[in-house]
Amino acid sequence: MSSNTAPSSSGGAGSADSNATRRNSKRPKYSRFTQQELPACKPILTPGWVIAAFLLVSIVFIPIGVASLHASRDVVEIVDRYETDCIPPNFRGAKSERIKYIQDPVNVKTCNRTLRVPKHMKKPIYVYYQLDNFYQNHRRYVKSRSDEQLRKNGSANDVSSCKPEDNVNGQPGQPIVPCGLIAWSLFNDTYKFHRNNQQLSVNKKDISWESDRKHKFGKNVFPRNFQNGTLIGGAHLNSSIPLSEQEDLIVWMRTAALPTFRKLYGKIEEDLQQNEVIQVTLENRYNTYSFSGKKKLVLSTTSWLGGKNDFLGIAYLTVGGLCFFLALAFTVVYLVKPRQLGDPSYLSWNRSPSGH
């Protein structure tokens, strides 16, 4: 009996040791996932597949590029730069003279411009003002606002992030609503349009984002102490109109990412015929002369792609044309000097485990 029990006790000890070893081991439990043995697509890029892929990209991209470029070319734009022409000749010399002219409230800022319509422009015609060399993305400028104050009534004193435009002349207890440098520098040039001695009305309704009007600017928040300091930055606001209806302010407060940008001023709800003459009476008040900026008035139509932008179409055509050229070059090389492919069965994932 003793001879029969000896092997079983020895086997039990060995099994226990192996179980303990497995428990103490840090090796992960075997699975096809941990050993990266799951089935996967491992394509072999033969010359035929490469040429077909380049051809497919060119076939898709080139028509999209042509359509995008055609849509952009259908947009009619009138661009008029006026910051220099709207200054009297005796103030156009030194930079200091231009600044002196724009800052003196006595000087007449009215300027008359004439625009000619190059092609038929279908309504609505969007009126933009464009500023160059204006860095709305500057860190201190972007941070100088109070979203809580803009949104909620009773948060007028929340001006901690609005310095230096937080209180009137820096005196505590007289908060500015809306506070901050962004609102303070609100664009204040104005435009009036006439055609055949009849005024073209500019619709300034719904020119801002609906989400901004509903959620970022309160219906019960009214301007207070705005532009009452010693240094006036830009436009004034009507203190009897809530911020949610001051759409010029809402458009301006959505800061631009680049130093050259356009912002919507309004919409002309009438067609303009080719060669029509549009008389523009503008008030040149906004000071871009301190930072050598440019001001432009833009009238533009839109297409299914949006405004005028040739970059998207050119980019598609460039990529599609490059892919077509590569496909053609690879085809010529493959036909003139073909290269024999290796046997795919020798690839590691095609070999059976017994072969190792």
Phi, psi and omega per residue, in radians:
M1 nan -0.655 -3.114
S2 -1.137 -0.607 3.115
S3 -1.206 -0.471 3.122
N4 -1.382 -0.548 -3.074
T5 -1.467 -0.399 -3.080
A6 -1.075 -0.825 3.132
P7 -1.096 -0.662 -3.101
S8 -1.148 -0.676 3.138
S9 -1.186 -0.670 3.104
S10 -1.136 -0.702 3.126
G11 -1.162 -0.638 3.126
G12 -1.146 -0.654 3.127
A13 -1.175 -0.737 3.127
G14 -1.122 -0.682 3.120
S15 -1.139 -0.686 3.127
A16 -1.159 -0.686 3.127
D17 -1.133 -0.719 -3.140
S18 -1.156 -0.664 3.096
N19 -1.138 -0.698 3.115
A20 -1.151 -0.680 3.130
T21 -1.105 -0.741 3.126
R22 -1.132 -0.644 3.141
R23 -1.185 -0.649 -3.098
N24 -1.470 -0.212 -3.112
S25 -1.280 2.539 3.114
K26 -1.661 0.045 3.122
R27 -1.226 2.379 -3.126
P28 -1.191 2.723 3.086
K29 -1.137 2.404 -3.077
Y30 -1.151 2.319 2.977
S31 -2.717 2.756 -3.126
R32 -1.160 -0.468 3.112
F33 -1.230 -0.853 -3.122
T34 -1.173 -0.502 3.120
Q35 -1.592 0.116 3.089
Q36 0.955 0.820 3.115
E37 -1.937 0.242 3.111
L38 -1.230 2.620 3.114
P39 -1.123 2.406 -3.100
A40 -2.563 2.742 3.094
C41 -1.485 2.079 -3.128
K42 -2.174 1.360 -3.050
P43 -1.217 2.619 3.054
I44 -1.836 2.053 -3.061
L45 -1.401 1.526 3.048
T46 -1.353 2.821 3.113
P47 -0.937 -0.665 3.137
G48 -1.084 -0.741 3.133
W49 -1.174 -0.705 -3.139
V50 -1.116 -0.803 3.131
I51 -1.093 -0.732 3.132
A52 -1.121 -0.669 3.136
A53 -1.137 -0.782 3.112
F54 -1.113 -0.705 3.113
L55 -1.115 -0.706 -3.141
L56 -1.106 -0.754 3.118
V57 -1.084 -0.749 -3.138
S58 -1.173 -0.646 3.141
I59 -1.148 -0.596 -3.136
V60 -1.410 -0.776 -2.992
F61 -1.310 -0.692 -3.049
I62 -1.113 -0.822 3.077
P63 -1.071 -0.664 3.108
I64 -1.116 -0.714 3.124
G65 -1.121 -0.729 3.117
V66 -1.112 -0.775 -3.138
A67 -1.131 -0.722 3.141
S68 -1.156 -0.733 -3.138
L69 -1.183 -0.649 3.111
H70 -1.156 -0.714 3.121
A71 -1.134 -0.676 3.125
S72 -1.180 -0.664 -3.133
R73 -1.251 -0.351 3.101
D74 -1.330 -0.305 3.120
V75 -1.274 2.289 3.137
V76 -1.773 2.215 -3.126
E77 -2.205 2.485 2.969
I78 -2.138 2.055 -3.096
V79 -2.061 2.182 -3.111
D80 -2.265 1.980 3.084
R81 -1.547 2.282 -2.951
Y82 -2.366 -0.005 -3.008
E83 -1.139 -0.461 3.117
T84 -1.593 -0.766 -3.097
D85 -1.149 -0.396 -3.112
C86 -1.627 0.364 3.016
I87 -2.011 2.380 3.076
P88 -0.966 2.555 -3.077
P89 -0.963 -0.582 -3.097
N90 -1.298 -0.116 3.087
F91 -1.895 0.088 -3.025
R92 -1.552 0.054 -3.069
G93 -1.331 -1.780 -3.088
A94 -1.268 2.769 3.120
K95 -1.074 -0.659 -3.131
S96 -1.107 -0.561 3.118
E97 -1.212 -0.701 3.123
R98 -1.163 -0.687 3.108
I99 -1.150 -0.710 3.119
K100 -1.077 -0.691 3.139
Y101 -1.142 -0.804 -3.035
I102 -1.281 -0.451 -3.107
Q103 -1.550 -0.276 -3.131
D104 -1.446 1.990 -3.098
P105 -1.189 -0.265 -3.120
V106 -1.302 -0.571 -3.083
N107 -1.136 2.444 3.104
V108 -1.308 2.191 -3.088
K109 -1.780 0.020 -3.115
T110 -1.237 2.390 -3.114
C111 -2.464 2.394 3.135
N112 -1.885 2.285 -3.141
R113 -2.211 2.664 3.128
T114 -2.113 2.198 3.126
L115 -2.057 2.434 3.073
R116 -1.984 2.295 -3.092
V117 -1.360 2.055 -3.082
P118 -1.316 -0.591 -3.135
K119 -2.498 2.903 3.109
H120 -1.060 2.251 -3.120
M121 -2.009 2.033 -3.126
K122 -1.477 2.509 3.100
K123 -1.214 2.715 -0.122
P124 -1.342 2.521 3.096
I125 -1.809 2.122 -3.036
Y126 -1.560 2.313 3.128
V127 -1.824 2.117 3.135
Y128 -2.082 2.720 2.834
Y129 -1.976 2.385 -3.104
Q130 -2.027 2.321 3.097
L131 -2.077 2.372 3.085
D132 -1.992 2.548 3.106
N133 1.160 0.485 3.088
F134 -1.946 1.950 -3.040
Y135 -1.634 1.468 3.052
Q136 -1.261 -0.199 -3.130
N137 -1.593 0.147 3.097
H138 -1.089 2.410 -3.004
R139 -1.019 -0.836 -3.094
R140 -1.192 -0.591 3.136
Y141 -1.204 -0.792 -3.103
V142 -1.124 -0.650 -3.098
K143 -1.343 -0.262 -3.039
S144 -1.453 1.285 3.104
R145 -2.864 2.877 3.093
S146 -2.291 1.764 -3.134
D147 -1.150 -0.553 3.116
E148 -1.149 -0.724 3.122
Q149 -1.155 -0.689 -3.133
L150 -1.156 -0.525 -2.987
R151 -1.633 -0.633 -2.969
K152 -2.054 2.384 3.009
N153 -1.294 2.411 -3.092
G154 1.673 -0.030 3.122
S155 -1.847 0.475 -3.088
A156 -1.087 -0.541 -3.092
N157 -1.417 -0.034 3.124
D158 -1.429 1.357 -3.057
V159 -2.135 0.324 -3.054
S160 -1.123 -0.476 -3.103
S161 -1.713 0.182 -3.002
C162 -1.828 0.057 -3.099
K163 -1.016 2.477 0.110
P164 -1.564 -0.035 -3.127
E165 -1.691 1.083 -3.126
D166 -1.833 -0.814 3.107
N167 -2.227 2.765 -3.129
V168 -1.092 2.066 -3.135
N169 0.948 0.475 3.093
G170 1.321 0.177 -3.109
Q171 -1.561 2.103 3.134
P172 -1.049 2.576 3.116
G173 1.629 -0.041 3.082
Q174 -2.196 1.228 -3.063
P175 -1.191 2.568 3.091
I176 -1.669 2.303 3.082
V177 -2.202 2.071 -0.116
P178 -1.364 2.492 -3.074
C179 -1.662 2.958 3.062
G180 1.772 2.841 -3.084
L181 -1.217 -0.527 -3.099
I182 -1.134 -0.908 3.131
A183 -1.143 -0.673 -3.108
W184 -1.060 -0.588 -3.086
S185 -1.641 0.446 -3.100
L186 -0.974 2.302 -3.115
F187 -1.059 2.343 -3.040
N188 -2.286 0.263 2.944
D189 -1.272 2.509 3.135
T190 -2.170 2.680 -3.094
Y191 -2.308 2.442 2.994
K192 -2.278 2.393 -3.034
F193 -2.047 2.428 3.090
H194 -2.313 2.458 3.069
R195 -2.327 2.117 -3.101
N196 0.952 0.769 3.120
N197 1.110 0.279 3.063
Q198 -2.048 2.361 -3.076
Q199 -1.292 2.370 3.026
L200 -1.618 2.067 -3.117
S201 -1.298 2.499 3.116
V202 -1.940 2.049 -3.136
N203 -1.450 2.037 -3.140
K204 -1.850 0.352 3.112
K205 -1.616 2.407 3.105
D206 1.044 0.691 3.063
I207 -1.627 -0.136 3.131
S208 -1.866 2.995 3.104
W209 -1.217 2.357 -3.139
E210 -1.088 -0.646 3.133
S211 -1.116 -0.606 3.094
D212 -1.172 -0.773 -3.118
R213 -1.107 -0.650 -3.028
K214 -1.500 -0.560 -2.953
H215 -2.073 -0.436 -3.059
K216 -1.767 -0.371 -3.110
F217 -2.190 2.141 -2.995
G218 -1.330 2.568 3.083
K219 -1.318 -0.322 -3.134
N220 -1.912 0.246 3.135
V221 -1.823 2.144 -3.088
F222 -2.055 2.582 3.100
P223 -1.044 2.506 3.116
R224 -2.566 2.308 3.118
N225 1.004 0.401 -3.072
F226 -1.378 2.286 -3.105
Q227 0.995 0.612 3.100
N228 -1.741 0.026 -3.122
G229 -1.418 -3.059 -3.124
T230 -1.291 -0.455 -3.126
L231 -2.000 2.031 -3.117
I232 -1.586 2.256 -3.091
G233 -1.580 -0.791 -3.073
G234 -2.787 -2.328 -3.028
A235 -1.259 2.734 3.013
H236 -1.638 2.816 3.113
L237 -2.104 2.583 3.095
N238 -1.350 2.045 -3.062
S239 -1.237 -0.174 3.133
S240 -1.666 -0.012 -3.124
I241 -1.956 2.244 -3.135
P242 -1.141 2.769 -3.088
L243 -1.106 -0.507 -3.132
S244 -1.158 -0.274 3.115
E245 -1.878 -0.016 3.107
Q246 -1.585 1.401 -2.948
E247 -1.285 -0.476 3.032
D248 -1.043 -0.717 3.099
L249 -1.163 -0.751 -3.110
I250 -1.093 -0.738 3.105
V251 -1.094 -0.756 -3.096
W252 -1.189 -0.617 -3.085
M253 -1.249 -0.292 3.016
R254 -1.443 1.631 -2.959
T255 -1.181 2.610 -3.111
A256 -1.532 2.651 -3.112
A257 -1.516 -0.370 -3.068
L258 -2.070 2.750 -3.104
P259 -1.252 -0.286 3.028
T260 -1.940 2.085 -3.053
F261 -2.607 2.800 3.039
R262 -2.090 2.512 3.046
K263 -2.276 2.510 -3.044
L264 -1.290 2.214 3.113
Y265 -1.686 -0.598 -3.126
G266 2.990 -3.030 -3.120
K267 -2.312 2.383 3.011
I268 -1.684 2.079 -3.036
E269 -1.641 0.667 3.105
E270 -2.425 2.576 3.058
D271 -1.253 2.579 3.033
L272 -2.037 2.241 -3.076
Q273 -1.533 2.763 -3.138
Q274 -1.068 2.424 3.112
N275 1.217 0.139 3.023
E276 -1.216 2.586 -3.141
V277 -1.814 2.194 3.138
I278 -1.924 2.142 3.076
Q279 -1.626 2.220 -3.106
V280 -2.010 2.201 3.012
T281 -1.895 1.958 -3.075
L282 -2.121 2.685 3.071
E283 -1.844 1.937 -3.088
N284 -1.534 1.487 -3.057
R285 -1.950 -0.443 -2.970
Y286 -1.339 2.273 -3.027
N287 -1.527 1.630 2.981
T288 -1.755 -0.004 -3.061
Y289 -1.341 -0.422 -3.140
S290 -1.159 -0.528 -3.124
F291 -2.052 0.369 3.104
S292 0.981 0.736 3.113
G293 -1.530 2.943 3.125
K294 -2.087 2.600 3.093
K295 -2.180 2.346 3.131
K296 -2.390 2.480 3.012
L297 -1.748 2.262 -3.053
V298 -2.210 2.237 2.961
L299 -1.962 2.243 -3.017
S300 -2.585 2.541 2.944
T301 -1.646 -3.132 3.109
T302 -2.305 2.889 3.050
S303 -2.199 -3.041 3.111
W304 -1.119 -0.326 -3.140
L305 -1.625 -0.166 -3.090
G306 1.971 -2.498 -3.138
G307 -1.397 -3.016 -3.126
K308 -1.290 2.105 -3.136
N309 -2.765 1.741 -3.122
D310 -1.363 -0.263 -3.024
F311 -1.070 -0.758 -3.079
L312 -1.080 -0.814 3.127
G313 -1.128 -0.726 3.136
I314 -1.134 -0.660 3.131
A315 -1.127 -0.797 3.105
Y316 -1.075 -0.776 3.140
L317 -1.128 -0.659 3.133
T318 -1.127 -0.840 -3.129
V319 -1.158 -0.763 3.129
G320 -1.119 -0.730 3.116
G321 -1.155 -0.683 3.105
L322 -1.121 -0.735 3.116
C323 -1.140 -0.682 3.101
F324 -1.130 -0.717 3.107
F325 -1.102 -0.755 3.122
L326 -1.135 -0.723 3.106
A327 -1.072 -0.730 3.115
L328 -1.156 -0.730 3.136
A329 -1.139 -0.766 3.118
F330 -1.121 -0.629 3.119
T331 -1.125 -0.771 3.119
V332 -1.103 -0.780 3.130
V333 -1.101 -0.697 -3.117
Y334 -1.179 -0.624 -3.133
L335 -1.401 -0.640 -3.097
V336 -1.361 -0.748 -3.073
K337 -2.366 1.288 -3.106
P338 -1.187 2.673 -3.138
R339 -2.168 2.256 -3.104
Q340 -1.231 2.341 -3.136
L341 -1.433 2.648 3.069
G342 -1.300 2.973 -3.132
D343 -1.419 2.030 -3.118
P344 -1.106 -0.315 -3.110
S345 -1.169 -0.303 3.131
Y346 -1.515 -0.068 3.078
L347 -1.193 2.645 -2.984
S348 -1.066 -0.675 -3.078
W349 -1.389 -0.144 3.094
N350 -1.720 -0.044 -3.112
R351 -1.628 2.470 -3.132
S352 -1.303 2.692 -3.140
P353 -1.022 -0.536 -3.110
S354 -1.196 -0.307 -3.118
G355 -1.350 -0.196 -3.110
H356 -1.471 nan nan
